[in-house]
Amino acid sequence: MRLSKLVSASLISFSTSILYSFPAISEEIVVMGYRGVFEDNFKSAVVEPFQTEHPDIKVIYYGVQNTATMLGNMRAQKDAPQTDAAILDISAANILLKEGLIRELDTSKLSNYADLGEFGREIGGYGPPLTYDTLTLMYNTKAFPEKPNSWDALWHEKVKDRIIVPSEGGGDIQAILMMIIADKMEGGKGYRESLQAGVDKLVKLAPHVQTWEPKPDTYTLVANGSADLGIGWNARTQFYADKTGGLIDGVAPVEGTAAQINVISATANRPRNGAVETFINYAIDPTVQARFSKLMYYAPTNTKTVLDDATQKRIPLLNPELRSNLIPVNWIEIGDIRQTLLEPWRRNVLPAGR
């Protein structure tokens, strides 16, 4: 009897210790975002520390290829959404807003919202800005011991058939930005009127493009010498520069470049338990943003974020001289005419390739 009572007491004590050692999860949210290195670093810098600080909220990160995939998923799940939040570019978020697929957050309850920069706050609580980035001309450092300082390098004979311009089926925002940049180089009218000058310039480039659909990705192919030049995002270029020991680097050319905004939006028609707001507010916290920027070189959106000098020097948007040379792009306007802008890319530019 004594042994039986002792065993029972031990079991009760052990069960109680389990309850207190492993707090019960009261909420679970699914966050959809970009897969690959973005997913790996976002989990490390944001998701995992969040769960340490909020053990009652479980965050499942669902990685997908690109924004087009996110749009497709959210439209397909309109009546029964499977995700609670999405990280995507602001032009796509604006499309989802108009289709009623994301909901407005009460920004007065997000303690970090007031400290966000004005750039990217166009849709307010429907998508607080999470990251800023810039399009970059990336190059293999062995092929270019000196940095190419102009987008014109893409049209040079020496890199014929050694260029990669990612298009992702003709639907990527990099395609839109390349038309805008090429149009500016040719003294065109701009995207509000016509990008024909830019389209014509890219048609001349198309036969010399090695691939529009790089696999595994542009950064790897440029770094390993399969290509000499490519178009990509600064954040990923800097990340791969570290990973490859400097075999790849990027530059913001003298003609200027353009900035891109990723926002984080709450999905409509999902339970409102406050967990999503808690996570989003955490993701835009200055300390958390600094941690993510240090890992992946995205420009932080929270104006109170403090970065070390080494990280700051590798984020062009934090350079006042570059900011003054940015090509203005209103992503809300782009979202409204996205398909119209991409039509000549699909109809003229891609067919002109090999």
C-alpha positions as CSV (number, residue, x, y, z in Angstrom):
1,M,0.0,0.0,0.0
2,R,2.8,2.3,0.9
3,L,4.5,1.6,-2.4
4,S,1.2,2.1,-4.3
5,K,0.7,5.4,-2.7
6,L,4.3,6.4,-3.3
7,V,4.0,5.5,-7.0
8,S,0.6,7.4,-7.3
9,A,2.1,10.5,-5.7
10,S,5.1,10.3,-8.0
11,L,2.9,10.1,-11.0
12,I,0.9,13.1,-9.9
13,S,4.0,15.1,-9.2
14,F,5.5,14.1,-12.6
15,S,2.3,15.0,-14.4
16,T,2.1,18.4,-12.7
17,S,5.8,19.1,-13.6
18,I,5.0,18.4,-17.2
19,L,2.1,20.8,-17.2
20,Y,4.2,23.6,-15.7
21,S,7.3,22.8,-17.9
22,F,5.3,22.8,-21.2
23,P,2.6,25.5,-21.1
24,A,-0.5,24.6,-23.1
25,I,-0.8,26.3,-26.5
26,S,-4.0,28.3,-26.5
27,E,-3.7,29.7,-30.1
28,E,-2.3,28.7,-33.4
29,I,-1.7,30.9,-36.4
30,V,-0.5,30.1,-39.9
31,V,1.7,32.8,-41.6
32,M,2.3,32.5,-45.4
33,G,5.4,34.0,-46.8
34,Y,8.3,33.5,-49.2
35,R,10.1,30.2,-49.0
36,G,13.8,29.4,-49.2
37,V,16.3,31.7,-47.5
38,F,13.6,34.3,-46.5
39,E,11.8,31.5,-44.7
40,D,14.9,30.2,-42.9
41,N,16.0,33.7,-41.7
42,F,12.5,34.9,-40.9
43,K,12.0,31.9,-38.7
44,S,15.3,32.4,-37.0
45,A,15.0,36.1,-36.4
46,V,11.2,36.4,-35.8
47,V,9.2,33.3,-35.5
48,E,11.3,31.3,-33.0
49,P,12.1,34.2,-30.7
50,F,8.4,35.1,-30.8
51,Q,7.4,31.7,-29.6
52,T,9.9,31.8,-26.8
53,E,8.3,35.1,-25.6
54,H,4.7,33.9,-26.4
55,P,4.6,30.2,-25.6
56,D,0.8,30.2,-25.7
57,I,0.8,31.1,-29.4
58,K,2.1,28.6,-32.0
59,V,3.2,30.0,-35.3
60,I,3.3,27.8,-38.4
61,Y,5.2,29.3,-41.3
62,Y,3.9,28.2,-44.7
63,G,6.5,29.0,-47.4
64,V,5.5,29.5,-51.1
65,Q,7.4,30.4,-54.2
66,N,6.3,34.0,-54.9
67,T,3.5,36.5,-54.6
68,A,1.6,35.1,-57.6
69,T,1.3,31.8,-55.6
70,M,0.0,33.6,-52.6
71,L,-2.6,35.4,-54.6
72,G,-3.7,32.1,-56.1
73,N,-3.8,30.3,-52.7
74,M,-5.8,33.1,-51.1
75,R,-8.3,33.3,-53.9
76,A,-8.8,29.5,-54.0
77,Q,-9.4,29.5,-50.2
78,K,-11.7,32.5,-50.2
79,D,-14.6,30.7,-48.5
80,A,-12.4,28.7,-46.1
81,P,-9.0,30.4,-45.6
82,Q,-6.2,28.2,-44.2
83,T,-3.8,31.0,-43.3
84,D,-4.1,33.8,-40.8
85,A,-1.5,36.2,-42.2
86,A,0.5,36.7,-45.4
87,I,3.8,38.4,-46.2
88,L,3.7,39.8,-49.7
89,D,4.5,42.9,-51.8
90,I,2.2,45.8,-51.3
91,S,0.8,45.9,-54.8
92,A,-0.5,42.4,-54.4
93,A,-1.8,43.2,-50.9
94,N,-3.8,46.0,-52.4
95,I,-5.4,43.6,-54.9
96,L,-6.4,41.3,-52.0
97,L,-7.8,44.3,-50.2
98,K,-10.1,45.1,-53.1
99,E,-11.1,41.5,-53.4
100,G,-12.0,41.4,-49.7
101,L,-9.4,38.7,-48.8
102,I,-7.6,40.6,-46.1
103,R,-8.9,42.5,-43.1
104,E,-8.1,45.8,-41.5
105,L,-6.1,45.8,-38.3
106,D,-6.8,48.3,-35.6
107,T,-3.5,50.1,-35.8
108,S,-4.1,52.0,-32.5
109,K,-3.7,48.6,-30.8
110,L,-0.3,48.0,-32.5
111,S,2.2,49.7,-30.3
112,N,4.9,49.7,-33.0
113,Y,2.8,51.0,-35.9
114,A,3.3,54.7,-35.2
115,D,7.0,54.3,-35.5
116,L,6.8,52.8,-39.1
117,G,8.1,54.9,-41.9
118,E,5.6,56.6,-44.2
119,F,6.9,54.7,-47.2
120,G,4.6,51.7,-47.6
121,R,1.8,52.8,-45.3
122,E,-0.6,53.5,-48.1
123,I,-3.0,50.7,-47.2
124,G,-2.8,51.4,-43.5
125,G,-4.0,48.5,-41.3
126,Y,-4.6,46.3,-44.3
127,G,-0.8,45.8,-44.6
128,P,1.7,47.4,-42.2
129,P,5.1,47.6,-44.0
130,L,7.5,44.8,-42.9
131,T,10.6,45.2,-45.1
132,Y,12.0,47.5,-47.8
133,D,14.4,46.3,-50.5
134,T,15.9,47.6,-53.8
135,L,16.4,46.0,-57.2
136,T,20.1,45.4,-57.8
137,L,22.4,44.7,-60.7
138,M,24.2,41.6,-59.4
139,Y,27.4,40.3,-60.9
140,N,30.0,37.6,-60.6
141,T,33.0,39.2,-58.9
142,K,35.5,37.0,-60.9
143,A,33.9,38.2,-64.2
144,F,33.8,41.8,-63.0
145,P,36.8,42.6,-60.8
146,E,35.5,46.2,-60.8
147,K,31.8,46.9,-60.1
148,P,29.7,47.6,-63.2
149,N,28.1,50.9,-62.4
150,S,25.4,51.1,-65.1
151,W,22.4,49.0,-66.1
152,D,23.9,49.3,-69.6
153,A,26.3,46.5,-68.6
154,L,23.5,44.1,-69.5
155,W,23.6,45.2,-73.1
156,H,27.4,44.8,-73.5
157,E,28.7,42.3,-76.0
158,K,31.0,40.7,-73.5
159,V,28.1,39.3,-71.4
160,K,26.1,38.0,-74.4
161,D,24.3,34.8,-73.4
162,R,25.6,35.2,-69.8
163,I,22.7,37.2,-68.4
164,I,19.9,36.1,-66.2
165,V,16.7,38.1,-66.0
166,P,14.1,36.3,-63.7
167,S,10.5,36.6,-64.9
168,E,8.7,33.8,-63.1
169,G,6.2,33.2,-65.9
170,G,6.1,36.9,-66.8
171,G,4.4,37.8,-63.6
172,D,7.1,39.0,-61.3
173,I,7.5,42.6,-60.1
174,Q,11.1,42.5,-61.2
175,A,9.8,42.4,-64.8
176,I,7.8,45.6,-64.1
177,L,10.8,47.4,-62.5
178,M,13.1,46.4,-65.4
179,M,10.6,48.0,-67.9
180,I,10.4,51.1,-65.8
181,I,14.2,51.3,-65.5
182,A,14.8,50.6,-69.2
183,D,12.2,53.2,-70.1
184,K,14.0,55.8,-68.0
185,M,17.3,55.0,-69.6
186,E,15.7,55.7,-73.0
187,G,14.0,58.9,-71.9
188,G,10.5,57.3,-72.1
189,K,7.2,58.6,-70.9
190,G,7.0,56.5,-67.7
191,Y,4.5,53.9,-66.6
192,R,1.6,56.3,-66.1
193,E,1.6,56.9,-69.9
194,S,3.7,54.3,-71.8
195,L,6.6,52.1,-71.2
196,Q,7.1,51.4,-74.9
197,A,10.6,52.8,-75.0
198,G,11.6,50.5,-72.2
199,V,9.9,47.5,-73.8
200,D,11.8,48.2,-77.1
201,K,15.1,48.3,-75.2
202,L,14.4,45.0,-73.5
203,V,13.4,43.4,-76.8
204,K,17.0,44.1,-77.9
205,L,18.3,42.5,-74.7
206,A,16.1,39.4,-74.8
207,P,18.1,37.3,-77.4
208,H,21.2,37.6,-75.1
209,V,19.4,36.4,-71.9
210,Q,20.5,32.9,-70.9
211,T,17.3,32.1,-69.0
212,W,14.1,33.8,-67.7
213,E,13.4,30.9,-65.3
214,P,16.6,30.4,-63.3
215,K,16.9,27.2,-61.3
216,P,17.6,26.9,-58.5
217,D,17.8,30.7,-58.5
218,T,19.5,33.7,-60.1
219,Y,21.9,34.2,-57.1
220,T,23.3,30.7,-57.2
221,L,23.9,30.7,-60.9
222,V,25.7,34.1,-60.9
223,A,27.7,33.1,-57.8
224,N,28.9,29.7,-59.3
225,G,29.8,31.3,-62.7
226,S,27.0,29.9,-64.8
227,A,26.2,33.6,-65.6
228,D,28.0,36.9,-65.2
229,L,25.2,39.3,-64.6
230,G,21.7,39.1,-63.3
231,I,18.8,41.0,-61.8
232,G,17.8,40.5,-58.2
233,W,17.1,42.0,-54.8
234,N,19.8,43.6,-52.7
235,A,18.8,41.7,-49.6
236,R,19.2,38.3,-51.1
237,T,22.3,39.3,-53.1
238,Q,24.1,40.4,-49.9
239,F,23.0,37.2,-48.1
240,Y,24.5,35.1,-50.9
241,A,27.6,37.3,-51.0
242,D,28.2,36.1,-47.4
243,K,27.4,32.5,-48.1
244,T,29.7,32.3,-51.2
245,G,32.7,34.2,-49.7
246,G,32.1,37.2,-52.0
247,L,31.6,35.4,-55.3
248,I,28.6,37.5,-56.0
249,D,27.9,41.2,-55.3
250,G,25.3,43.8,-56.2
251,V,25.3,47.5,-57.2
252,A,22.7,50.2,-57.4
253,P,23.5,51.7,-60.9
254,V,24.0,55.4,-61.6
255,E,20.7,55.6,-63.5
256,G,19.0,54.8,-60.3
257,T,17.0,51.9,-59.0
258,A,13.6,51.4,-57.4
259,A,12.4,50.2,-54.0
260,Q,10.0,47.4,-53.2
261,I,7.8,47.0,-50.1
262,N,6.7,43.8,-48.4
263,V,3.8,44.1,-46.0
264,I,2.2,41.7,-43.6
265,S,-1.6,41.4,-43.9
266,A,-4.2,39.6,-41.8
267,T,-6.4,37.2,-43.7
268,A,-10.2,38.0,-43.8
269,N,-12.8,35.4,-42.6
270,R,-10.5,33.9,-39.9
271,P,-11.1,33.8,-36.1
272,R,-10.1,37.0,-34.4
273,N,-8.4,36.0,-31.2
274,G,-5.7,38.7,-31.0
275,A,-2.9,36.3,-31.8
276,V,-2.3,37.6,-35.3
277,E,-2.1,41.2,-34.0
278,T,0.3,40.2,-31.4
279,F,2.6,38.5,-33.9
280,I,2.4,41.4,-36.4
281,N,3.2,43.9,-33.8
282,Y,6.2,41.8,-32.8
283,A,7.4,41.5,-36.4
284,I,7.6,45.3,-36.7
285,D,9.3,45.8,-33.4
286,P,12.6,47.7,-33.9
287,T,14.7,45.1,-32.0
288,V,13.2,42.3,-34.0
289,Q,13.6,44.2,-37.3
290,A,17.3,44.8,-36.5
291,R,17.8,41.1,-35.9
292,F,16.2,40.2,-39.3
293,S,18.2,43.0,-41.1
294,K,21.5,41.7,-39.7
295,L,20.7,38.2,-41.1
296,M,19.3,39.2,-44.5
297,Y,20.0,42.9,-45.2
298,Y,16.4,44.1,-45.7
299,A,15.9,47.8,-44.8
300,P,13.9,48.0,-41.7
301,T,10.5,49.7,-41.7
302,N,10.5,50.8,-38.1
303,T,12.3,54.2,-37.8
304,K,13.5,53.4,-34.3
305,T,15.6,50.4,-35.6
306,V,19.3,50.7,-34.8
307,L,21.7,48.8,-37.0
308,D,25.4,48.2,-36.7
309,D,27.6,50.1,-39.2
310,A,28.6,47.0,-41.1
311,T,25.0,46.0,-41.8
312,Q,23.9,49.5,-42.6
313,K,26.6,50.0,-45.3
314,R,25.2,47.0,-47.2
315,I,21.6,48.3,-47.4
316,P,21.4,50.9,-50.2
317,L,18.2,52.4,-49.0
318,L,20.0,53.6,-45.9
319,N,22.4,55.6,-48.1
320,P,21.0,59.2,-48.5
321,E,22.7,59.6,-51.9
322,L,20.9,56.6,-53.3
323,R,17.6,57.5,-51.8
324,S,17.8,60.8,-53.7
325,N,18.3,58.9,-56.9
326,L,15.4,56.4,-56.5
327,I,13.1,56.0,-59.4
328,P,9.6,56.9,-58.0
329,V,7.2,54.0,-58.1
330,N,3.7,54.1,-56.6
331,W,3.0,50.5,-55.9
332,I,-0.7,51.1,-55.3
333,E,-1.0,52.4,-58.9
334,I,1.1,49.5,-60.1
335,G,-1.2,47.1,-58.4
336,D,-4.2,48.6,-60.3
337,I,-2.5,48.3,-63.7
338,R,-0.2,45.3,-63.0
339,Q,-1.6,43.0,-65.7
340,T,-1.6,45.9,-68.3
341,L,2.1,46.6,-67.6
342,L,3.0,42.9,-67.8
343,E,1.2,42.3,-71.1
344,P,4.0,43.7,-73.3
345,W,6.5,41.8,-71.3
346,R,4.7,38.6,-72.1
347,R,3.8,39.6,-75.7
348,N,7.0,41.3,-76.8
349,V,10.0,40.8,-74.5
350,L,9.8,37.1,-73.7
351,P,9.1,36.0,-77.3
352,A,12.1,37.9,-78.5
353,G,14.3,35.7,-76.4
354,R,16.0,32.5,-77.5
